[in-house]
Amino acid sequence: MRRIFFIFVFACLSNQAGSAQKANPAGYGDSYGVRFDVAWKLVAERYWDESYGGNDWAALGREYRPEAVAAESEGAFYRVLERLYDKLGDNHSVFVPPAKVQRVRRQYGDLPCLGVFGFSGQDEQLGHVSYRLETTTDHAIGVLTLPDLAATGVAGSLREAVRQLSAGGAQAFVLDLRGNPGGRLVEMMSAAGVFTQGFLWRTLTRWTLPLPYPALGAVETEKPLAVLIDKNVNSAAEGLAGVLQNTGRARVFGQTSAGNVEAVLPFCLRDGSQAWIATGVLAPLRGPTWEGRGVVPDAPSSRPLKAALAYLRGL
């Protein structure tokens, strides 16, 4: 599964003025030229990195606009916009034609302007929280596996798993995030709230003041916690591991994470398409963003579960 990061924000765009050379055959009212200009301008005004990934965004607009205006079909027009957004090369920002929007809604639920980190182009089965109790003569440690933060209610399932393990005698916990591609911002905040509280993150953009985000919900456990990560941990999962580490709530084991925490804001366009644009980067409330550097484990290990269990048993 590719990177996924949901932002609980959406924006709907009204018609904007622009030159028109070819009428929209699907009857949306806006010409291909107008629709291209809207999609191009969103990146120009909202993309978090003023270097646009090393691209000259104005030049790309001039290059791709004639092809978009001359498109012979809706599909051809959307393919131009998809290629334009691909030039950003961040695996986050993407132009999503209406048909793909419907596929995403079927997969993740009927949310307005669903915003994600990337789009796989195919249906994939989301994971679910699994848990077990690792017991020895003197210790009982709850091991929680959280394969994504995308599904609605996954943080609630995590909370319930902690309750079940606590009732079973767990004296400490391991939160296994290895391979976790990320997910919804609200699920990240709620998952953190199982273990800690307070304002923990901020989003950095070039067009607004930093936005702070808190952990959500009452703390379920204050027992010792270890977190497992690897190079395939992305986005919201990095934000979860990073703040648990930064606040001293958990010790982190494994490999440095992907360093892929651009926050995506989805925009709804009049024709049913959407533009998902990396408008900022996630960072701890204080300190630098994880973008480009990842979460660095406290204890690098090729066998992080074994190392984490040994650490917790030694406390």
N, C-alpha and C positions, 0 to 999 in steps of 0.2 A: 504494500500500500504506500502511496506517495504521501508527502507532507500534507497535513490538514490542520487548519487553524481557523476557527470560527470567531467572528467578531459580532457581538450583539448590537449592531448598529446598521441602519440601512438608509439609503437616500434614493428618492425618485426624481428623475429628471424630466422637466417639462421641455417643450419644443424650444429650440434655440435658433436664432437667425443664422443664415449662411447661404452661400451661393448654391444654386440647384442646376444641375445639368441633366439629370436623368430621374424620371419619376420613379417612385417606389411601386413596383408591380403588385406587391402584396397589400397595398392599400393602407399603409400606416400613416400616410399623409406627408411624411418627411422624405426628401430626396436622399439618395445615397450620399451625396455631397454633404448634406446637413448632418446625417447620421455619422458619417466618418469624422466630421469636425467635432462632434460631441465626444466621441470615443477618444480621439486624439487629445482634446483639450483636458479631459479628465486626468490623463497622465501628466500633461504639462503642468497642471495646477496642483495636483494632489500627491504625486509620487514623492516618496520621502527623500530620495537621493537626488540632489540637483545635478549630478553627473549622469543620471539615467543609465547606470551601468556602463558608462563610457561611451554612450551613443549621443549623437547630435539629434535630439528628438524633433527639432524643427525640420532638419534635413530629411529625416525619415518620413515626416508628414508630407513633405513635398514629393517624396519619391513614391509613396504608396497611394496618395489620394487619387491620382488619375486612374490607376487600376481599379480602385474601389468605385469611382464614379462610372466607369465603363463596364462594370460587372453585368453579365447577361442574366444573372439569377440571384435570388437571395442567398443561396448556398455559396456561390462564388464571391459575393460581397462579404459574407461572414468569414470566409477563408482568408480574405485579405486582412481583415481586422485581427484574426487569430495570429497570422504571421507577424503583423506589426507588433502586437503585444509580446510575442515570443522573443522579439529583439531585446527586450529588457533582461532576459536570461536569468531571472531570479527564482524560477519554479514557484512563484507566488502569484504574481500578477498575470491575469489571463482574461481574454475576452471569451464570453460564453454565449453561443447562439441559443435561441429559444428552445430547440430540441434538447440540447444538453442541460439547460436549466431544468426542464421537466424531469430528466433522468436523475439529476442531483436531488430534486425534491422527493422523488420516489425513494431514494436511498436514505436521505437524512431527515426527511420530514418536511411538512409544509410550512417552512419559515419564510418570511419576506426577505428577499435579497440575501440569500444565504451566501456568506463569505467564507472562503476556505483558502488554505495554502495549497495551491495546485489542484489539478483535476485529472483523474486517471483515464477518463474516457470510457470506463467500463464499470459495471456494478461489481462491488466487492462486499464481502460479508464482514461487518464490523465485529470486533471481538467483544468479550464480556469479562467482567471481573471474576477471577478464580482465586481460591485461597485454600490454604491447608495449614495444619499445625505440625511444626517440626519439634519432636520431643526427644529429650534424653532423660537420664535419671534426675538431673537437677534443673533442667531448663525446658521451657515450652515457648517457642518462637513462632509467631504468626507470619506466614509468607503470603503476600498479596501480589497477584500479577495483574497489571493494568495495561492491556494492549493498546488502548486508544482513549482519547478524551472527546470523541466525536459523538457518540450515541447519547441521546437525551436520557438523563437520569443515571449516567454511569457513575457520577460522584456519589449519588444516593446509594448505589449498589456497593461502592467502596465503603461507605459509612456502615452499611448493614454488615458487610463482611468483617469489619473491625469489631463490631459488637459481638458477632458470633464467635470470633476467635477469642475475644476478651472473656466471654462467658465460658469458653473452653479452657481458660487458664493461661492464655498468652501473657508472657512477661515482657515481651518486646516484639517489634515488628520489622519485617523487611518489605519494602515497596519496590517491586520489580518493574521498571519502566523500559527495559531493553526492547528495542524495536518499535517503541511507541511513536507514531507519526505526529501526535498532537491532537488538537480538537477544538472544541468550543471554549472561548474565553470564560464563560460562566461556569463550565464544568471544571476548568483549571482552578478557578477561584473557590469553588465548592469543595473540590478534592483537597486543596490546601487547608480549608477550614476544618477538615477531619482531624488535622494534626496541630494546627497553630491558628493564630488570629492576628488581626491588625492590617494596616495598609502595607502591602508587600511589593507591588509593581507600579511601574509607570510606563506610558507609551510616549515615545519621542517622535515628533513630527517636525516638518519645516513650516507648517501652516497653522499650528495652534499651540497653546501652552501644554506642557506635559499633563497627561491625564492619569491620576492615581487610581489604583484598584485594590480592594481589600479581599482578604479571605472571607468566605461566606459560611455561616452556620456556627453552631456551638462546637467547641473542641471535643472530640470523641475520646481521645486518649492522649496522655502525656508521657506514656511509656517510651523507652529508648527506641529509636528508629534508624534504620539503615536504608539507603536508596541505591538501586542498581541502575546504571546507565551504560549505553554504548554509543558507537558512532551513528547509529540509526535512530537515535532519539532526537526529535525535532519539535520546534514550535512551542505549543502550549506545554508539552511534556518537559521541554527544557526549562520553561518558566517555572513549572512546579518543582522540578529537582533543584533548580538554582536558588529559589527562595528558601526551600527547606535547608539547603546548605548554608546560605548567607546568614540566616538568622540563628544558626547553630542548632536548629531543631533536629537535623539528621546528619549522619556521616555518609558520604557518597563514595561508592565503589564502582570500578569498571573502567570504561574508556571515555575519553572526551566526547561530548555530544556534538551534533552536527553544526551548531552555530547558525541556525536557520530560524530566526524569530521575527521576521518581518510581519507586522500586523496588517491584515487585509481588511479594507473597507469595501463592501459591495455596493454598486450603484445599479439601480433598475432603469433600463431604458424603455422608451415607449413601445418599441416593437416586441417586447418580451425577452430581449436579450439582456445580459448583465455584464458589467465590467467589474472585475475583482482586482483592486489596485492596492499594492503595498504602500500604504500611506504613512507608516511609521514602523518603529521597531520596539519590541518589548524589552524592558530593562528592570532591574530591581529598583526599589524606591530610592535607594542611594547607590551610586556606583555605576560603572559602565554597562552597556548592553551586552548581551550574550551573542549578538549578531556577529558572525565572522570569527568568533573565538570559541564558542560553545561553553558548556559547563565542564570544568576540569575536576575530575574526581579527587577526593581527599586521599584515596588509596587506589592507585591504578592497579588493575588486576585482570588477568586472563580468566580467572575463575572467581568472579565477584560474589556469587552466592555463598560459596564456601568461605571466602574471606569475611563476608558480612556476618555469617552465622558465628564464626570464631570470635569476631569482635564483640558481638552482642553477648555471647556466653561468657566472655571475660569481664564484663562490666560488674 
